[in-house]
């Protein structure tokens, strides 16, 4: 617990590693695919065989440029590749091809939403390309296995400035970046598959009555979930403050420098790993086997034209033009195709509010069941628009519309055709509805008595009779017409 007498400012930067969704790896033609048998997507280059030469993946460079431009970065006209030397079992070459002093993208920013409805600008220092390492597998207690399928996968490292000062801001930035790379289509960003990993850098600036201090900067490595990131940052703030309270003179960045820690999910705490390396420890030098990258204005403009409207702008537009709440607009901008589906349905003449209700009702429920985006459940924008207009025109009621929506996910038929096939179109024949009302009243004398008697049971009994009529109509009768005729039958 932080003493109210102390002024404590967490200072947090975040490194985000994003695996790019290219068909092949960064510097060879091996498949970039998760879940294949270990060491099947490898070649002499992946396993560090002497004499093997890298060839740059153009699509990965374009994906990186796309992210950089969306982050308002400057895309370098000239950049090169560097060797970052270190030894780990999952890096057979003993070096990683990366970018050091001339990154592809630098000096941008990302606006993030805060709980009070405002936004904050988080500066992006750089976004550079590199290749991922393999994976150490610890399933067997007697030995560690190495899977090199991931070695060489294109990896975009996005490094923020230390502009975040709370857990809320860190999570807002991480979630916004996750949404952005998925929105742009450059990464699946599935953290369970290792597509996105976080490494926060955290320290505290503390002012008390007697002194000021900056605690050691701690970088926590390889966090692969939002939960782990949130718990790590919260834990480190408390841990560093406690360390400082225990040793105000000794626990400072001047005396202890920087360190790397890991997160133990079972214990819910970070653990010391090693002192943090500096750039000179990696012995960077230009990669001799790859040509430098020159980005022309034409190439940059071509990538920029592919970006379109970004999530924050689209969410604001939905709130203004479609009168959606922040929560509704936010849910409909989790991915680009879902928002495009809504816009296309509105352009086809449907009302935005009705479409949003359908997408966030049955659409969201089905998407959650199938673990996919709403746009991927199988309903087209044209089908959505037609169903929304049928609802607004009274041709179908909400219960029947939900059934039609479910059918649409596995059918190319129109909503009207499905509604007709399942007898779900609204019945406007008053005589038919009167007949159903008479049947329900005759079959449920106790409920009729409770309605006429008034009192506490009246509302429930009336609702029950309404439900009985709707059941007889298989949801095709208009509820408001059923209730009107019931009141007329039973007396107001």
N, C-alpha and C positions, 0 to 999 in steps of 0.2 A: 504494500500500500504506500502510495506516494504522500509524503508529508506536505501539508498545505503551505508550510513555511518555505518550501523549496520550489523554485521555478524550474520545471523540467520540460524541455522541448525535444521530443524525438525527431531525429533527422534521418530520413529513410530514402534510399534510392532502390530501384528494382531493375535487375537484369532478367529479361524474359527470352528464353530460347524457344524458337518456333520451328518445328520441322515442316518443310514446304512439301506440298502435295504434288510433286512432279512424278511422272511415270518411272523415271530412272534416277540414279544417284547423281551426286554433284559433279563427279569427275570421271565417271565410267558409265557403261550401259547396263549395269546390273539393276534389277527391279527394285523399286522403292515400295515395299509392301510389308505391312505388319502381319504377324501371325503365321508365316511360313515356317517350315521345319528349320531348325537352327543350321546356320552355315550353308544354306542352299542358294542364297542370293549374294554370292561372292565371286571374285575373280582375282587374278594376280595382283591388281592394284589394291583391292580391298584388304588383302592379307599381307601387303607390304613386300611383295617379291621384288628383288633387284631388277632394274631395267624396265619396269612397268611405268608408263607415262600417262599423266592425267589429261583429260579433254573436258573443257568447261561446258556445263549444261546451261544453254542460253535461257531456257524457260525459267530456271531458278533465279537467274539474274533479273529477269523481267518481273517475276513475282516479288523479289526484294525491292525493286524500284517502285512497284505498285504500292507496297506498304509504306515505303519512304515518302512517296508523294502524298498519300492519304494522311500521313503524319506531319505534313507541311515541312518536310525536310528538304534540304538542298541535295540534289543528286549530283554527285561529282562527275565532271566531264572526263576525268582520268582517274582510274583507280587500279590497284595492282593486288597480287596475291602474296602472302607471306607464310613462312614456315614458323610455327609455334612449337618449339621442341619440348617434349616431356615424355616420360615413359610410364605407360600403364598397360596391363595385360590386354585391355580392349582396344589398344591403338598400336597395331603391329609395326607401323612405319617408324614409331618413336617420334613422330611429329604430326601436327594437325595443320592442314592448309586452311588459313584464315586470312583476315585483313587486319593490319595493325595501324599504321600511321595515315593511310589513305582509305578510309572506309567508303563504301558506296553511297551511303546516305548519312547526313548529320544535321544537327541543329534544327530540330522540329519541335512539335508540341502536340499534346492530346488533351482536349477538354474533357473533364470527367464530371458526372453528376454527383451532387451531395444530397444528403437527406433533407436539407431545408429548401430544396428546389433550385439552389444556385449551382453554378459550375466553377471548377477550378482548372487552371491551365497547368499541366505538368510538362515540363520541358523534356525533350528527348535529345540526349547527347549525340547518339549515333545508332545506326542500324547497319550491321555489317554481315556479310556472308561467310560461312565456313562449312566444314564437313563435320557431321556428328561422329562420335566414337561408337564402338560396339557396346555390348552389354555383358556385364558379369552376372552370372546366374548362380545363386547360392542355394539351390534346391537340395543339393546333396551335402550332408554334414561332413563328409570326409574330404571333399574337394570343391573348388570353385570352377565352374565351366565358363567358357567364353563363347558368346554368339556374335558373329561378325556381320549378321544380316543388316544391322543398323549402321555399320561403319561406312562412312561416305555419303550418308543421306544428307541432302541440303538442309542446312540449319541457319536460320536468321537470328542473330543475337541483337536484341533491342535494349539499349541501355538508357535509362532515364537519368536525369539530374536528381540530386537529393532534395526534391521539392515536396515530399510527403511528410506529414507530421502526426499522423494518427493511423490506427488500424483501418478506420473507415476510408481514408484517402487511398491507402494501399490497395484495399479491396476494390474500390471504385476504379482505380487505374487498371488493375489486373483484369477485372471483368470487362472493362471497356476495350482493352487490347484483345482479349479473347473474342469478343463480339466482332471487332474490326477485321481480324484475319479470316474469320469464318465468312463474314460479309463479303470480303473481297474475293473469296474463293481460292485463297492461296494455301490454306491449311485446313484440315479437319479439326485441328486443335483438340483432339480427344486426349485428355490427360491420362486416362487409363492405359492408353497405348503409347504414352510418352511423347505425344506430338507437341506438348507445351509444358515447359518446366520453369520454375521461378527460383531466383536467387536474390533475396533481399539483402541490402547492406544497411545496417542499423547502428546508430550510436545516439547518445543523449548529450544535449547541451544543458548543463545544470548550473543554476545560480542559487546560492544560499546566502545567508546573512554574512558569512565569513569568507566565501571563496566562490570562484567560478571554475567549471571543469568541463572537459569534453571526454566522454568515456571512449574506450577503444572501439574502433569500427569492426563490427562482426558481420561477415558474409556467411549466410546459411545456404548450403549447397543443395541443389537438386530436389526442390519441393514439387510434387506432381499432383497437387490438388488445391482447390481454393481453401478447403478446410485446414490443410496443413499450413498454408501460407498465413491464414488468419491467426491460427493458434501460435505459430512461430513468432510472428511480430509482437503479439500481445505478451507472450512469455519473455521474449528478449527485453522488452521495455521494463518489465518488472525485475528480471534478473539483473540487468545492468544497474538499475537504480539500487537494488539491494547490495550489489557488489560495491558500489560507490559509497553507500552508507557505512558499510563495514570497513572500508579503507579509503577515505576521502583523498588522502595524499598519494596513495600508490596506484589506485585504479583510474588511470587516465591514458589517453592516446599517446601522450608524450613519453610515458614510461613503458607502455605495453604494446603500442603500435596496433597492428591489425591482425585478425585471426579468422580462420575458417572453422565453422561448426556445422554439424549435421543435426537433423531433427529426428528424434526417437518418437514415433507415433504412439507406441504402446505406453511409454512413460509420459508423453505429453511435454517433453522438454528438449532443449538443445544440448548437444554434447560436443566437447572440444575435439577437433580433428588435427589441426596443424596451424602454424603461423602462416599468414597469407603471403603468397608469392607476389613479387613485383614484376613489372614488364621485363626487366633485364634478366630475371631468372629463367625466362622462357627462350632467351637467345633468338629473338625474332631476326629473320633476314629474308630478303625477297625470294619468292619461289622461282627457281630457275627454269622450271619445266612448263610454265604457263605464261602466255602472253598477257600483257596488261589489258584492261578493259577501257575502251573509249566510248563514251555515251554522247551521241549526236543529239542536237535539239529535236530533230525529226523523230528519233527513237523515243526520247523522253516525252514528247507531245503525244505520240501514239499510245504510250502506256497511260498517260494522264487521262486521255479520252475514254479509257475503259473504266474509270473509277465511278463516275456518276455520283448520285446523292448518297451521303454517308449517314450512319445510324442516328447521330444526334440531330442532324438537320431534319431527317425524315420524322423522327419522333415529335419534334416541335411542330412540323407541318400537320401531322395527324391531330395534334391537340388543337391547333388553330383552325384548320380547314374542316376537319371531321368532327370536332367537338368531343374528342375522346379524352378520357382521364389520363393522367400520367401513367398509371399502372396499365391501362389498356394499350396505350400507344407504345409503351416500353415492351410489352409482350409481343406486339406485332412487328417490332423492329429487332427481334433477336437474330433474325437472319434475313438476308435480302429477298429471296424468292417469296417468302410469306407476305412481305409488304407489297411486292410487285403484284401478287395475286389479288390483294385487296384493292390496289389502285386500278387494276384492269377490270375488276368487277364493277367498281364505281364508274369507270369510263364507259362501261356497257349499259349504264342507266340505273344501276341499283343504288340504294341508299347506303351510305358508309356505315351508319349506326347498325343497320340490320346485318350487313355483311360482317362487321366486327363481332357482333353477338354470336353469329353462327360459327365463326372461326375460333373464338375464344370459349365457346361452349362445347359442342360436340367435337369440333375440330381439334381443340386442345386436348380433350380427353382421349381421343383416338391416337393423337400424336404421342401422348405420354405412354399409352399402352404399347405402341409400336417402337417407342424410343427413337423418334425421328422428328423432323421439323413439320409444322402444320402444312407447309406447301408440298410435303412429300407423302401425304396420306392418300393421294389419288384423285382428289376433287379438283376440277379445272376452274379457272376464273369464270368461264362462261356458265358452267353449271351453278357456281355460287351465285352469280348475278341473277340467273333465272329463278333459283329457289328463293332468294331474297325478295324479288319482285312478287312472286306468288304469295309470300307471307304478307307483304304490304297490301296486296290487292284482296286479301281475304280468301284466296283460293285454297288455302291450306292453313291449318292451325299449327301452333308451336310443337305440339306433341307429334303430329304427323310429319312435320318438317324434320324433326330429329331422326325419325325413322328413314325418311328419304335421304337425308345427309349420310347416314350409315351405309345405305345401299350405293350411294354415289362413289364411295371409296373403292368399290370393286366393279364399277360399271361405266360404260361409255354412253349409256342412255341419258336422255334429258330428265330433269326432275319431274316434269309433267308426265312423261311416259312411265316413270317409276311409280308416281303417285296414282296414276290411273290403273296400273297393273296390280297394285296392292289396295285399291279402293280407299285411298287416303285423301282424295280431293274433298274439300269442304262441301257438306250437304247444305244447300240453300232452300231445299223444298221444306217449307214450314210444316206441311202436312205430315211428312215423314218424321220430322223431329217430334211433333206432337204425339205421334204413335209411340215413339220410343219413351217419351215422358210418361205416357199413360201406362206403358208396360212396367216401367220402373216404380211408379207410384203404386200400382196394383200388387207388385211383388214384395213391397217393403212397407207394410202398414205401420210397423213400429216406428220407423224413421219418419213417416208422414205424421204420426201422432206427436212425435217430439218437436217437429217443426211447428205444428199448429199450436202446441202448448206453450211455446216460447221458453224463456229461461236459458240456463247454461248449456243445455244440450242442443238448442236450436241450430246454432251455426254449424256444429259438427254434423248433425243429421242432414242439413241442407247440402253441405259439401258431399256427404255420402251419396245422396240422391243424384247430385250432379255427376259424380263419378260413375254411377250406375248407368246413367243415360249415355255418357261418353263411351263407356265400355260397349254398350249395345251398338253404338254408331261406329265402333272401331276407330274412335278418334276423329271421325270425319265431321261431326257436328261442331258448330261454333259454340264454345263454352258460354259466351255472353248471351247467345240466343237460347241455349238450353236453360240458363238461369232465369231468363225473362219468362220463358214458357212455364217453368216450374213455379215461379212466384204467382203467375196468372192462375195456374191450376190449383195451387194451395191457398191462395189468398195472400195479399201483400202483408 
